Amino acid sequence: MSERESMPCDVVIIGGGPAGLAAAIRLKQVNAELEVVVLEKGSEIGAHILSGAVVDPRALDELLPEWRDQGCPMAETPVTENHHWVLSESGKSDLPEMLLPPFMSNHGNYTGSLGNMCRWLAEQAEGLGVMVFPGFPAAEVLFDDKGAVTGIVTQDMGIAEDGSHKADYQPGMEIHAKYTLFAEGARGNLTKQMKAKFDLEADCEPQVYGLGVKELWDIDPAKHEPGRVIHTQGWPLSETGTWGGGFLYHQANGQVALGFVTALDYANPYVSPYQEFQRWKHHPDIAAILEGGKRVSYGGRVINEGGWQSVPKLAFPGGALIGCSAGFVNVPRIKGSHTAMKSGMLAAESIAAAIAAGSEHTELMDYDAAVRDSWIADELKKVKNAQPAVAKWGEDLGTVIAGIDMWMRTLKIGLPITMKHHRDYEMLERADNFKPIAYPKPDGVLSFDRLTNVSFSYTNHAEDQPCHLKVADMELQRESELEVFAGPSARYCPAGVYEWILEEGAEPKFQINSQNCIHCKTCDIKDPNQNITWVTPEGGGGPNYPNM
């Protein structure tokens, strides 16, 4: 049996997204001698990055003030138009911008591929001496005898489905670090473990999520208006008793990024977020933009929606949560990359100071305090009741209440109320309370079946490897997920990973098509019994998003 190799460094960062890369860059800016390692589970930096995206440049301006002149692809398309449409089945109302608090405006922001921005950030990090390793998932956390985090172990490679070692087997490497930053994005599997081990959510509301599904289209050049940003709410989710909304961003090179976010606190187990997205594209005002165009890419990912009251304790001995591992998304603005980057920068500054003082594996409470005293807190406190208001009172009344609350907080009129959350899986109700939803069949022009679309995520997993979707109790899955809730996994997954095979005279079979997985994490969140756990597959597996 091969022994694990080990590698020492000052800081190891789990995740090559905006938060992780911003932290790496800031660490080297503060102290160029620090040895910094970034691990990314995707085949390359940006391979697993999925966002709209309209980016607020505030953190980027602080981190790399000359970014607009340094070849950053996000600089190509500043926002030129900002629209908020309230949709009915056949029409729309364009909500006047004056009704929205000033911070809801997208003027001064940029639209483009967050994945490409991360690729550029990785180049900046490597230029400063950061060691960036794509294709290396962090699979296990290391601890010392006092319980402090001391680093991680990367995923073993070359393990067969039956657990045996294949000819190309290589054990994971131990990376020992003075501090470890968890920048895994929403619902990271190691982050879940840290939250449980250190009870990081003891004093906050539970995190809640939305599922975002997205396509990238080449459209008719005559219809392309670079910098035009459209957000929608209302139809079609208004028909299913859930809430969320769509987006359509005119980006560079004649492309539009369009997508749909469905809040995962829905009650009806027959809801399919993927099908809601496909239906949304047939709205006359959306279809008019897409007609004559061509879909070129597809993906899906969960989004933190808990807001300020769901931000956990951020630091623990030897480690800290940054970015979407902690949950800094501004839900009404549909933005989180700028707050994620700022959190990474603050963590980096705290770590650099601790190392300079000779400390290691300590609890970075000054980082936690710095976040709570930063513009991240100022921004998120203004919108902290928006998500729970809509979740409690529905999209129409809830939007009005959320708007009033945001305006009052913007005007600094005292509102001491902090609304609470319920975990998404707890909100799912029995199937016999609902009727199945008859979604339209895809036409192959504007709308597509899931498996065809998954091929446009360019996802790939080695066939002969252990399944990374762990079902704890298969009997519970049949007795509850299928018989009580009518098998919602077959509908909430945007990649067709789960299906119930029902044959006459045979026991129902729960089939897991793990090769389809696009790492969205919805199953880990929405399974009604919390019976499915997502863990990292072999390095380099999963989607390979181009320009997403």
N, C-alpha and C positions, 0 to 999 in steps of 0.2 A: 504494500500500500504506500502511495506517495505521501510524503510529509508536506504540510502546507508551508509555502514560503511566506515570509513576512517582510513588511516594508514600513519603516518609521516615517512619520511626517509631523508637521506642526498641526495642520488642520486637514481633515477629510470632509468633503462636502458630498452628500448623497443627492444627486440630481443636477443635470445640466440645463435647467430652465432659467428664467429671468432672475429668480432669487438666488439660486446657487452661483450663477456666473457673476452677478453683481457683488456677492459676498467675496468671491475669489479675487475679483479685480480690486475691491476696496482693501482687502488684506495686503495685497502686494503694493498698493499705493501708500499704505501706512508704513509698511515695513517690507522692503523688497527682499530681505533675507529669509522671510518665512517660506517654509516648504508647504505648498498648498496642492492638494489633490482633489479633482472633481471626477466623480464616477457618474456615468450616464448609462442606463440600461438599454437605451435604443441603439440601433446600429450606427448612428452618428448623432452628433448634436443636432437637435431640431426634429429628429425622426418621430418623436412622440409628442411634440408640442402642437397643441390644437387650441386655437383661440380665434375670435372673430376676424381681425382684431382692430379695434380703435384704441390707440395707445395715448395716454396722457404722458407727456415727456418730462414731467416734473422730476422724477428720480433720475432719468437718463441725463437731464441737464446738470444735476448735482454730481453724478458719477463721472461722466465724460462730456464736459461742456462743449467740446468741439465736434460732437458726434455728427451733426448735420453736414459737416465738411470732410468727414473721414470715411465716407463710403457706406454708412449705415443704410441698408435698404429701406428702413422705415421712413427715411427723410423724403422718399420719392413722391409721396402722395399726402399732402396736408388736407385736412377736412375743409371742404368748401361749402357744403350744404348740410343742414341738420334737420331731419324730419322725424316726427313721431306720429304714426298712423294708428288710429283705433279702427279695427276692421269689423265689418259685418260680413255676412256670407257673400254679398255681391258688391259691397261698396266700402268706402273709407271716409273718415274724418281726419284731417291733418290738425293735430293738437297745436294751438298757437304756442310758440316758444316762450312768450311772455308769461304763460301760466306756470311754467316750470321754474324752480329755483335756479339762480344763475349757474350754480355748479353743475347743472345737468347739461349745459351747452357743450357741444363738441368742438367748437371753434378753438383753434390753437392746438388741436390734437392731430394725430396722423393715423392713417389706415394702411394696413399692409399685412404681411406674413410675420407672425410672431416667431415662427420657426426659423425664418431667415434672419430675423433680428438676433435670435439666440446664436445662430451660426456665426454671425458677425461679432457678437459679444465674446464667443469662445476664441475667436482669432485675437481679439484684444487681450483676453486673459492669457493666452499662450504667449503673446508678445511680451507680456510682463514676467513670464517664467512659470505660470501655473501649469501643472501637469493635468491634462484633460484626457480621460480614458473612456471613450464610448464602447458600448458592448459589454460593460462590466456592471451587472446589477449588484447592489449590496443585499446580501441574503440573511445576514445574522449580525447582531450587535455584540461587541465584546465588553465585558465589565471587569473591574478589579474586585478585590475581596471586600471592598467597602461598598460595592454596588454602583460605583461611578462608571460612566461610559468611557471606554478607552480605545474605541475604534470599531471596525467592522470586518466581516469576512465576505469576500465576493462569492458569487454563485459558482458552484462546481459546474464544470463543463463535461459533456460526453457521458451523461448518465442515461441509461436506457429506461423505457417505460416501466420495466419490471424492477428497476432499482439497481441493476447490474451495471458494471463499468464497461463502456464500449472501448474500442481500440484507441480512440482519440481522447480518452478521459484525462481531465486535468483538474486537480482539486483547486478550490478557490484560494485566494491569497488573503492573509491577514494584513490589514492595514492599521497600524497602531498610531494613534494621534493624541495630541494633547487636548484637542477639542474636536467634536464631531457635529456637523450641522446637517439637520434633516430638511432637505429641500425636495421632497418626493412629489410635490403636488398634492391635489385633493385626494384624501383617503389612501395615503401611502401605507403599505403594510407594516413597515418598521415603525412608522409614526404611530400607528394604532398600538403597537406594543409599548412604545414609550409612554403614551397617554395612560395606558393601563398600569404599567409598572410604577410610574411616579405619580399617579392619580392627578394628572394635569388638568382634568376637566371637573375637579371637585367644586370649583367656585364659579363655573360658567354654565350657560345654557348648552344643551347638546347641539352639535353641528348638524345642519340640514343641508340638502343638496338639490341641485337641478341637473338634469341631463341635457347637455348641448349636443346636437347633431348638426353637421355642417357639410356643405358641398362647395366646391370651387368651380365656377363656370367661365368659359370664354363666351362672351356675348357679342351680338351684332355691334360693330363699331359705332353705328349711328345712334345706338341707345346708351353708349358708355359715357358717363360723366365723371371723370376722375375726382375723387374726394366727396362724392355724394353719399351721405350716410342716412339710412332709413332704419328705424325701429318700429315694430308693430306689437299691438296687444289686441285682445278680443278673440275674434274667430280664428281658428276653429275650436280652441280649448274651451271657449264659452259654452260649447254644446256638451261638454263632458264633465263639467263641474270641477275642472282643475284650472290651473293658471300657468302663465309663462308668456312667451312672446317670441317674435321672429326678428331677424336682422338681415339687412342686405347692404353691403358696402362696396362701392365702386373703387377698385384698387388699381394698381399699375398694370400696364401691358394688356389692356382691354378685358380685364377679368373682374368678376364680382364674387365676393365671398358672401354666401347666404347660409343661414342656419336657423335653428329653432331650439329654444330652451323650454323644457317642461319641468315644473317643480315636482320633485319626487315624493311630496307628501300627499299625492292623490289617493283617494279612497277606492275608486273603482278598479278592480283588478283586470278589467278588460281593456283599459287604456293602453295604447301603444304609442309611446313618444315618437318612435320612428315613423309610424303611419300618420301621426298628426303633422309631422314635418312635410311628408309627401303631399298630404291634403292641402296644406297651407300654400304650397307652390302653385296650386290651381286657382288661387284667388285671382280675379281678373287683373288687379293692379300689380301683382307679383308676376303672373304669367306674361303680362305685356312686356316686361323687362327681359324675361328669359327666352321668349319665343324666338327661334332662329339661332339660339345659342347651343352650347355643348358642355355637358358636365365633364370635368377632367379629374376631379378628386373628391374623396368622401372620408369622413371620420366622425368620431364621437368621443365625448369625455364628460365626466361629471364636474360640476362647479360648486364650490362652497357658497352657500346662501345664508348662513347663519348670522353674519354681520358681527358687530362689535361685541354683543353679549355672548357670542359663542367663541370668542378668542380665549384659548386656554392659558394656563400658566406656560410661559414660553421657554423657561430655562430649567435645567436639572443638572446634577453633577456630571460634568464632562460633555454636555451637549445642549442643543437648543433647536427649537422649531423656527423655520423661516418660511416666508412665502405662503403658498396654499397649503402647506403642511399645517400651518397655524390657522389660516382662513382669514385673509384680509380683503376679500372681494367686496367692492361697493356694488351691491345688487342693483339699485335703480340705474346706476351709470353703466352697468355691465362691464366693469373694469376691475382688474386686480393686478396687472403686471407692474404698474408703477408702485403700488403699495408693497407688493412682493419684493421688488428690487430694493426699496427703502429699508424694509426689514432686514434683508441680507446685508445691507451696508451698515446698519446699526449693530448687528451681531458681529460683523467683522471688526468694527472699531472696538467693541467690548473685548473680543478675543485678543486682538493685537495688544491692548492695554494689559490684559491679564498675563499674557506671555512675557511682555516686557517687564512685568513686576515679578516674574519668576513663578507664576502660578500655572498649574495644569490640572485638568479633571475637576475643576471647581464649578460651583453653580454661578452662572453669569446673571445675577439678579440686576446688575446695572443695565444689561440689555433689555430685560423685561420692563424695567422702569423707563428706559429711553423710548421704547415703542409707545408706552402709555402716555408719554409726554411729548409725542411727536405729531407731525401733521397727519400721520396715519390715523391716530386717535381722533384728531379734530374732524377729519373727513368722515370717518365711519360713524361717529356719534351722531352726526346730522341725519343719517339715514337708518339708524339702528332699528326703528320700528316699521320700516317700509315693508320688509318681507313678512313679518308676522301679522301685520295689518291685513295684507292681501290674503294670507293663508287663513286668517280667522273670519273675515267678512266677505271674502270672494273678490273677484277681480274688479267689479264695478265700484261697489261701496268701499272696498278696501283700498283701491287706488286713490279715491277722494280723501279718505282718512290719512293715508300715507302722505299724500301731497300736502295736506294741512300740517301734519306733523313735521315734515321736512322744512316747510316755509317757516314755521314757528321756531324751529331750531336754528335755521339760518338767520333769523332776526333776533336770536338769543332771548326768546320769550320762554320762560321756565316751563318745562314739561318733565316732571320727575319720573314719568312712567317708563318702565322698561318691559316690553311685552315678551312673553315666553314662547319657547318652541316645544314641539313634540318630535320625537325621532321619526324619520320618514317611514320606516317599516311598521311602526305602531299605528300609522294612519290607514293602512290598507284594511279594507273590510271584506267580509265574506262574499263570495261570488253570488250566492243566492239572493243578495240584496240588489242585484243589478241584472240588466239584460246585456248580452254580448253586443259589441259595437260592430256594425257592418261597414268596414272601411272600404273605400273604392279600390278596385284593382289598379295597379300602376299601368300607365299608358306607354311606358318605354321612351317617352319624349320629354315630359316634364317630371314624371314620377317613375320610380324604379323599385324593383323588389330588393330586399335586403342583401341577398347573396350576390347579386350583380353589383350592388354598390360596394360591398365589402371588398370586391376585387379592385376597386378604385382607391382603397386605403393601402394597397400594396403590403398587406399584412402577411407575415411569414413566420412560422414556427417550425423548428425541427420536428419531424413526425414522431420519431422514436425518443420521447422524453417523458418524464412523469407529468401528469396533468397538473397544471398550476391552479386549477379551480377545485378547491377541496370541499367536498360535501361531507359534513360530520356524521350525519345519520340519514341513510338513504330511505329507511322506513318512514321517518318523520317527513321526508320530502314527499313521499307518496301520500301519506295520510293527511297531511296538512296543506302543503303547497299545491298539490294537485286536487285532492278531494274537497278541501274547504275553500281554497282560493282560485281554483280552476287553472292552475299552472301559469301564473303571471310571468314567470321567467321567460316563457316563449314569446312574450310581448314586450317586456321592459328592456330586454337586451337588444341593442341596435345592430348586432352583428350576427344574429341567428345562431348563437352558441348553444342555447338550450332548446331542447324539444322533448315533448312527451310522446313516445311511440305507443299507441293504443291499438292493440290487435285483439280481435275477438278470441276469447278463451285463454288469453295470456295475461300475465301480470303486467301492468303498465311499466314501461322502461324509461328511465330518465337518461336521455342521451346528451352528452356534453361534447360539442364540436369545438374543442379548445383551440384548434388551428385557426378558427375564425376570429379569435378574441382580439379586440382592438384596445384592450387595457383601459376601458372606460370606468370600471369599478362599480357599475350600477348594481350588479348582483350582490356585491359585498354590502351594499347599502339597503337595497329594497327587498331582499328575501324576507318574507314575513316572520321567519323563525331565526333569522341570523344563522342559518345553517350552511351557508356558502362563504368560504373565505378565499379571497384572491391573494396569491403569493407570486413572487417573481418567477417567470419561466427562464429558460436558458438565455444567456446574454445575446443581445442583437435581435431577439424575437419581437414579434408584435408589428404594429404599423410602421410604414416608412413614408411619412407625409411629405410630399413635395409642395413647397410654397404655402403651407397651411399655417 
